[in-house]
Amino acid sequence: MKREIINTGDGSTTIHLPEWNEQYHSKHGAIREARHVFIEMGLKKCLAKEFPEISILEIGFGTGLNALVTWSEVRDREINIKYTGVEAYPVAFGEVEKLNFPNQLAEPDAEEVFKLLHSLEWEIPEGLTPNFSLLKQKKFFADITDVSLYDLIYFDAFGARVQPELWTEEIFERMFRASKPGGLLVTYAAKGSVRRAMQSAGFIVERLPGPPGKREMLRATKPGL
């Protein structure tokens, strides 16, 4: 399938798949979307609980952007992050090198950290920085069998328009089992069918203001603490 590097609305780049008319990140701003959906509506709610450690599962590790902005958010905080990124089809390093996320973030060490995200071995948990460990797993989402491991799930799969099988009740049941009691799941998606699948899996679901270009997004909570 043909793949192109394109610019998005905030100056950051993303990978575009012409055959699907789909992107890895929003055309309205890749970094802006990542910060709004996953940091503002997800990670910051967990940080407010003042846990000494937060365990994060990313569904669709892709370009590594969400991991990078998470590192950026916690780099100077007294918090440990255990980050697991699941991806069935890893992005080639040659494509990664063409993405401008570190330059757009304009933070010390961003370039080094971004390259390290993609050069660390798969299936082995390794320290990205002193307070951030990363485990990359190459597998399909339907093969996730974790139980009560995660405080926060970033659900960033390709959209239901092109891959509806990734947004089913069965997949969200796996997310529900993988979440700790009180755990959160955030996603850019807002379709009614997605919300109903989450609710059928057991989540309490709320609609929230979406990132630029989207009116709404969803945040789901596993009942518990």
C-alpha positions as CSV (number, residue, x, y, z in Angstrom):
1,M,0.0,0.0,0.0
2,K,1.3,3.5,-1.0
3,R,2.4,5.7,1.9
4,E,3.2,9.4,1.9
5,I,4.6,11.9,4.4
6,I,2.3,14.9,4.5
7,N,2.1,18.1,6.6
8,T,-0.8,18.7,9.0
9,G,-2.5,21.8,10.3
10,D,-0.1,22.6,13.1
11,G,3.1,22.1,11.0
12,S,3.8,18.6,12.2
13,T,3.8,15.7,9.7
14,T,2.1,12.4,9.5
15,I,1.9,9.3,7.3
16,H,-1.0,9.3,4.7
17,L,-2.4,6.2,3.1
18,P,-4.0,7.3,-0.2
19,E,-5.7,4.0,-0.9
20,W,-7.7,4.4,2.3
21,N,-7.7,8.2,2.4
22,E,-6.6,7.7,6.0
23,Q,-3.7,9.2,8.1
24,Y,-1.9,8.0,11.2
25,H,-2.8,11.4,12.8
26,S,-5.2,14.2,12.2
27,K,-4.8,16.4,9.2
28,H,-5.8,19.3,11.4
29,G,-2.6,18.8,13.5
30,A,-0.9,15.6,14.5
31,I,0.8,16.9,17.7
32,R,-2.2,19.0,18.6
33,E,-4.5,16.0,18.4
34,A,-2.1,13.8,20.4
35,R,-1.8,16.4,23.2
36,H,-5.6,17.0,23.4
37,V,-6.9,13.4,23.2
38,F,-4.2,11.5,25.1
39,I,-2.5,14.0,27.4
40,E,-5.2,16.6,28.3
41,M,-8.1,14.2,28.4
42,G,-6.2,11.1,29.6
43,L,-2.8,11.4,31.2
44,K,-3.5,14.6,33.1
45,K,-6.5,13.0,34.8
46,C,-4.2,10.1,36.0
47,L,-1.5,12.6,37.1
48,A,-4.1,14.4,39.2
49,K,-4.5,11.2,41.3
50,E,-0.8,11.5,42.3
51,F,0.1,7.9,41.7
52,P,3.8,7.1,42.0
53,E,3.6,5.1,38.8
54,I,1.2,5.1,35.8
55,S,1.0,2.1,33.5
56,I,-0.1,3.0,30.0
57,L,-1.2,0.8,27.1
58,E,-1.1,2.3,23.6
59,I,-3.3,0.5,21.0
60,G,-1.5,1.4,17.8
61,F,2.1,2.4,18.6
62,G,2.5,3.6,15.0
63,T,4.8,6.6,14.6
64,G,5.6,6.8,18.3
65,L,4.1,10.3,18.5
66,N,1.9,9.5,21.5
67,A,4.8,8.0,23.4
68,L,6.9,11.0,22.6
69,V,4.4,13.6,23.8
70,T,3.8,11.5,27.0
71,W,7.6,11.6,27.6
72,S,7.5,15.3,27.1
73,E,4.7,15.8,29.6
74,V,6.4,13.8,32.4
75,R,10.1,14.4,31.8
76,D,10.4,16.8,34.7
77,R,7.8,15.2,37.0
78,E,8.4,12.8,39.9
79,I,6.4,10.0,38.3
80,N,7.3,6.7,36.8
81,I,5.7,5.7,33.5
82,K,5.5,2.1,32.3
83,Y,4.5,2.3,28.7
84,T,3.4,-0.6,26.5
85,G,2.9,0.0,22.8
86,V,1.1,-2.6,20.7
87,E,1.5,-2.6,16.9
88,A,0.9,-5.3,14.3
89,Y,2.7,-3.5,11.5
90,P,5.6,-1.4,12.8
91,V,6.5,1.8,10.9
92,A,9.8,1.5,9.0
93,F,12.7,3.5,10.4
94,G,13.2,5.2,7.0
95,E,9.7,6.7,7.4
96,V,10.3,7.6,11.1
97,E,13.3,9.7,10.0
98,K,11.1,11.8,7.7
99,L,8.7,12.8,10.5
100,N,9.4,16.2,12.2
101,F,7.9,15.7,15.6
102,P,11.1,16.4,17.6
103,N,11.6,19.6,15.7
104,Q,8.1,20.7,16.3
105,L,8.3,19.9,20.0
106,A,11.5,21.9,20.2
107,E,12.6,20.4,23.5
108,P,16.1,19.3,24.5
109,D,16.7,15.6,23.8
110,A,13.5,15.2,21.8
111,E,15.3,14.0,18.7
112,E,17.4,11.5,20.7
113,V,14.4,10.2,22.6
114,F,12.3,9.8,19.4
115,K,15.0,7.8,17.6
116,L,15.4,5.7,20.7
117,L,11.7,4.9,20.8
118,H,12.0,3.3,17.4
119,S,15.4,1.7,17.9
120,L,14.7,-0.2,21.2
121,E,14.2,-3.9,20.7
122,W,10.6,-5.3,20.5
123,E,9.3,-7.6,23.2
124,I,11.8,-6.4,25.8
125,P,11.0,-3.8,28.4
126,E,13.8,-1.2,28.4
127,G,14.4,2.2,30.0
128,L,13.8,5.1,27.6
129,T,14.7,7.6,30.3
130,P,15.2,7.3,34.1
131,N,11.4,7.6,34.7
132,F,10.0,6.1,31.5
133,S,10.2,2.4,30.6
134,L,9.0,1.2,27.2
135,L,7.8,-2.3,26.1
136,K,6.9,-2.6,22.4
137,Q,4.9,-5.6,21.4
138,K,4.3,-6.7,17.8
139,K,0.9,-8.4,17.8
140,F,-2.7,-8.0,16.8
141,F,-5.0,-6.2,19.2
142,A,-7.2,-9.3,19.3
143,D,-4.3,-11.2,20.9
144,I,-4.1,-9.0,24.0
145,T,-4.7,-11.1,27.1
146,D,-3.5,-8.7,29.9
147,V,-5.6,-8.6,33.0
148,S,-5.9,-5.5,35.3
149,L,-2.5,-4.1,34.3
150,Y,-3.2,-0.5,33.0
151,D,-4.2,2.8,34.5
152,L,-4.7,4.3,31.1
153,I,-5.2,3.1,27.6
154,Y,-4.6,5.3,24.5
155,F,-6.8,3.7,21.9
156,D,-5.4,5.1,18.6
157,A,-6.2,2.5,16.0
158,F,-7.1,3.4,12.4
159,G,-10.7,4.6,12.1
160,A,-13.7,2.4,12.1
161,R,-14.4,3.5,8.5
162,V,-11.4,1.5,7.2
163,Q,-10.9,-1.1,10.0
164,P,-14.2,-1.7,11.7
165,E,-12.9,-4.9,13.2
166,L,-10.7,-2.9,15.6
167,W,-13.7,-1.1,17.2
168,T,-15.9,-4.0,18.2
169,E,-17.3,-5.1,21.5
170,E,-14.8,-8.0,21.5
171,I,-11.9,-5.7,21.3
172,F,-13.2,-3.4,24.0
173,E,-13.9,-6.4,26.3
174,R,-10.1,-7.1,26.0
175,M,-9.5,-3.4,26.9
176,F,-11.8,-3.7,29.9
177,R,-10.0,-6.8,31.2
178,A,-6.6,-5.1,30.7
179,S,-7.6,-2.0,32.7
180,K,-7.3,-1.7,36.4
181,P,-10.4,-0.8,38.4
182,G,-10.9,2.9,37.8
183,G,-8.7,2.8,34.7
184,L,-9.3,5.1,31.8
185,L,-9.4,4.6,28.0
186,V,-9.3,7.7,25.7
187,T,-9.8,7.8,22.0
188,Y,-10.3,10.4,19.2
189,A,-13.3,8.4,18.0
190,A,-16.9,9.5,18.8
191,K,-19.1,7.2,16.7
192,G,-22.3,6.0,18.4
193,S,-21.4,2.4,17.5
194,V,-18.0,2.7,19.2
195,R,-19.6,4.2,22.3
196,R,-22.1,1.4,22.5
197,A,-19.4,-1.2,22.0
198,M,-17.5,0.3,25.0
199,Q,-20.6,0.3,27.1
200,S,-21.5,-3.3,26.3
201,A,-18.0,-4.2,27.4
202,G,-18.6,-2.7,30.8
203,F,-17.1,0.8,30.5
204,I,-18.8,4.0,31.7
205,V,-18.4,6.3,28.7
206,E,-18.5,10.1,28.4
207,R,-18.4,12.4,25.4
208,L,-15.8,15.1,25.6
209,P,-14.9,18.1,23.4
210,G,-12.7,16.8,20.5
211,P,-9.5,18.0,19.1
212,P,-9.4,20.5,16.1
213,G,-11.5,19.1,13.3
214,K,-13.6,16.9,15.6
215,R,-16.6,18.0,17.6
216,E,-16.4,15.2,20.2
217,M,-14.2,12.3,21.5
218,L,-14.8,9.5,24.0
219,R,-13.3,8.7,27.4
220,A,-14.3,5.4,29.1
221,T,-13.8,4.4,32.7
222,K,-13.7,0.9,34.2
223,P,-15.9,1.0,37.3
224,G,-13.9,0.6,40.5
225,L,-11.7,2.8,42.6
